[in-house]
Amino acid sequence: MLKRPRKKIEKASDKFVRWVGSPDSLFFHTIFFTIMISLTFSDIGFDKIMLVLTTIVSLEAIYLSIFIQMTVNKHGKELEEVSEDIDEIQEDVEEIEKDIDEIQKDVDEIQEDVEDIEEDKPKIIFEKIEKNLQDLMNEISELKKRN
């Protein structure tokens, strides 16, 4: 039940903080202070104008400090979430690095196997030739026996 009003207050405070940090706010405050200072020359009286101005400025400072603290808290929370995301990403990167290391080991083993095959290739070819020759000799021998 409190979430809806709280969200509205947070949205309003975010808008206000953005406005306070804008050129429009600078313009407004400059005009306001100029008017207040110029009123000191009127019949209202310097003391009354300064009392009202001091009260307004004090209240504004109190609310600004509250809004600024709310913004700091919000950004702190967002930074914590980002930090958690970074930690998760770092863990993922470490897992990927381990996977890459395993793949590299597999590639190295395959490369060694290929090199072994390349070394054994003449031997294998020679063995095949030798077997074929033996088969031929056997066939010749059988042919001679038949004739």
N, C-alpha and C positions, 0 to 999 in steps of 0.2 A: 504494500500500500504506500509506503514511503518512497519507493523507487521512482515513481512517476514525478512527484514534486521535486525530488532530489535531482533527477535528470534535467528538469526544466530550469532549476536553479543553476546547475552546472553549465547548461547551454547559455543561459543569460550571463553568467559570470565570464564565460569564455568570450562572448561577444563584447562585453564591457571591457575586458582586458585588452582585446584586439583594438577596440576604439580608443582606449587610453593611450595606446602606443602608436596612434596614427597622427598624420598631419592635421586632420580635422580637430582632434583633441587639443593639439598645440594651438591652433587658431582660436578655438573656443576659449581656452584658458587665458590666452593673451587678451582677447576682447573682454572677458569677464574681469580680469585684474585691472585692465585699463579703465573700465567703467567704475569699478569699486574705488580705485585711487582718485578718479575724477570726481566722485561723489564726496570726497573729503573736502572739496572746495565749496560744497553746497551748505545749506542751512541745517542739514541733518546733524552735522558735527563729526569731527575727526574721530573722537573716542568711540562713538556708536558704530561708525563704519568699520573701524579697525576691529572692534569686538565681533561684529557679524562676520567680517572677512576671516578673522582668526578662527572663529568657531567653524565656519564652512571648510576652511583649509584643514583644520584638525580632523573633522569628521571624514573629509575626503582622504586624508592620509591613513586613518584607521581602516577605512574600507579598502583602500588600495593595498595596504599591507595584507589584509585578509585575502583579497583576490590574488595577489602575487603568491602568497603561501599556498593557496589552492592550486595555482598553476604549477608551482614547484612540486607539490605532492603528486599532481597528475603526471608530470614529466618524469618524476622519480619512479612512479609505478610503470610507466611505459619503458623506461630504461631497464628496469628489472626484467620485464617481459622480453625485451630485446636481448638482454644478457643471457636469459634462459635459452632463447632461440640460438644465440651464438654458441652456447655450450652444446646444444643438440647438434648443430651443424659441425662443430669441432669433432664430436664423437663420430658422426657420419663420415667425416673426412678421414679420421683415423681408421675406421673400418674399411673404407675404400683403399687406403694405403696398404692395409694388410692384404686385401684381396689382390691388389696390384703386385705386391711382393710374391704372393702365391702364384699368380699368373706368370710372373717373370721367372720363378723357379721352374714352372712347367715348361715355359718356352726354352729355358736353358737345357732342361732335360731332353726336350724334343730336338734341340740343336745338336746335343751330344749324340742322340740316337741317329740323327741324319749323318753326322760325321762318321759314326761307327759304320753305318750302312755304306757310306761312300768308301770307307777304307776296306770294307768286306766285299764290295762289289766285284772287284777282279777275282777274288777267291770264289765267290758264288758263281760267277760266269765260268771260271775254270772248272769248278765242280760239275756244273751242268754239262759243259763240253765233255768232261771226263765220263760222266754218266752216259751221255749220248754215244760217245765212242765205244764204251763198254757194251751198250745195247747193240750197236752196229756190229761189233765183233761177235757178239752172241748170235746175231742173225746170220752173219757170214758163216759162222761155225755150223749152225743148223742147216744152212743151205748146202754146205759141203757134205754134210752127213747124208743129206737126201740124194745127192747126186752121186 
